[in-house]
Amino acid sequence: MTILDVCSEVGSLRVEEECILASFTGRLIEIASAAGASGSGTSPTAALNAMRLPAMALDQHGFVADVNATADAVFDHNIKIKDRRLFVRDPAARTLLKKPSIN
């Protein structure tokens, strides 16, 4: 799923607005990546936290490597990180998380 796929689900937004939102989101990802570059002293999740955007970083094996405070505030008794894995109590949400993504 690409960012444009997500934006098309927004509903009543026009295509032009969807493209603007997609490019803005892409730019935020670039900023966070640059902030996390070697020697910058700032992690990508911390950069997004400064913008009050929730972020969770996964390593190459799918383990949770980092979670910022904004994302942590979203979690409740139904969503937790345990042993570097994301756990969801809701059966429907758990099913969606286990479903393989289609690119």
Secondary structure, DSSP 4 states (H G I P E B T S, - for coil): --HHHHHHTS-S--HHHHHHHHHHHHHHHHHHHHHTSTTSS--HHHHHHHTT---EEE-TTS-EEEE-HHHHHH--TTEEEETTEEEE-SHHHHHHHHSPP--
